[in-house]
Amino acid sequence: GGCEIAVACNARVCTADAKIGLPELQLGIIPGFGGTQRLPRLVGLQTGLELILTSKSVKGSKAHALGLVDELASSPAELLAKAKQVALELASGQRKRVRTLDREDRLEPKDVAKMILGIAREQTKKRAPHVRHPLLCIDAIEAGILKGGKHGLAAETAAFNEASQLPAHKALVNIFFAMRGTKRVKGVSDGTKLAVPKRRLQTIAVIGGGLMGSGIATASLQAGMNVVLK
């Protein structure tokens, strides 16, 4: 929810190497808290759709170029000072307060928007024909673009609730936690006293000499390991 809260603010400040994005579709749901409505209003509909539907994050420098971020801090140490400066400018009136949900200056004309949404919908159906939640996300974005931000918020809530009840959501959440769990195996890689000490590999075995197996074997040999290939 960090990105959703940020885009709801009057301004955004980050460092050049910060990562910003809306990864919710990877979990079988859609962005909430107005993320489907505000992000396209900051970066444009086409770019917003790409970022949301691919769950792609961008670095702060690119986010600034896209219009997602207003100011860049040169270093983490300067971040707080830069944020305070922007906040004071907003409070004093030197910087205009902008409600993201009311912005339309970055949005494409409605006839162009309809075409972009239609293309996105068809591409999504081809890429994932049996997955419903990306289409629900597009529907919510479309409602806001064509009928206004407040209508879009209501559509987003309905789409989010529907997506959260789909089998894909439960499956993708299970995969997410399973993948995280493999990084911290009890007694092996979780940092406990029973953890297996790291050791240098000298010999590996590769089963299968196809494209992937031969590539692993070759890379391992080049790294100075002994390879048993079966």
C-alpha positions, 0 to 999 in steps of 0.5 A, a space after each residue: 500500500 505504500 505506492 497507493 498512499 504516496 500517489 494520494 499525497 499532494 507531492 512525492 519525494 524519493 531517491 534515484 534508486 528507490 523502487 516504486 510500483 503496484 505489484 498486487 496483480 502478482 497476488 491475484 488481487 488489484 491495487 486498492 486505496 485508489 491506486 488504479 485511479 491515481 497512478 494513470 492520472 500521474 503518468 498517463 493511461 497507457 503507461 499506468 496500464 503497463 505498470 499496473 498490469 505487469 506489476 513492474 516497479 521503476 526506479 526513482 529516477 524513471 518515476 521522476 521522468 514519468 511524472 510519478 515523483 515530483 522531486 528527487 533527493 540526491 542521497 538518502 541523507 538528503 531525503 528528509 530535508 528535501 521532503 521538508 522543503 516540499 512540505 513547507 512549499 505546499 503549506 506556504 502556497 509556493 507549491 500548488 496543492 494538487 489532488 491527484 484524483 482530480 487531475 486529467 492533464 496527463 490522461 489521453 482523450 476519451 476516444 483514445 483512452 477507449 482504444 487503449 483500454 480495448 487493446 489492453 483488454 484483448 492482450 490480457 485475454 490472450 496472455 492469460 485467458 483463464 485469469 480474471 483479476 487483470 480484467 477486473 483491474 482494467 474495468 476499474 481503471 476504465 470506470 474512472 477514466 470514463 466516469 470520473 475518479 470518484 466513480 472509479 474508486 467505487 468500481 475499484 472497491 467492487 473489483 478488489 472484493 471480487 478478485 479477493 474471492 477468486 481461486 487465483 488469489 488464494 493460489 498466488 498468495 500460497 506461491 508467494 509465501 512458499 517462495 519466501 519460505 524457501 529462503 529461510 529453511 529451519 536449521 539451514 538458512 534461517 540464521 539459527 545455531 543449527 544452521 548449516 555453515 556455508 562451504 565452497 562447492 567443488 563438485 556438482 552433479 547435473 542430471 540431463 544434458 539438454 539446453 539447460 543442463 549443458 548450460 549449467 555444466 558449462 558455467 560450472 566448469 568455467 567457474 572451476 568446479 568438477 562436473 558429473 553429467 548424467 
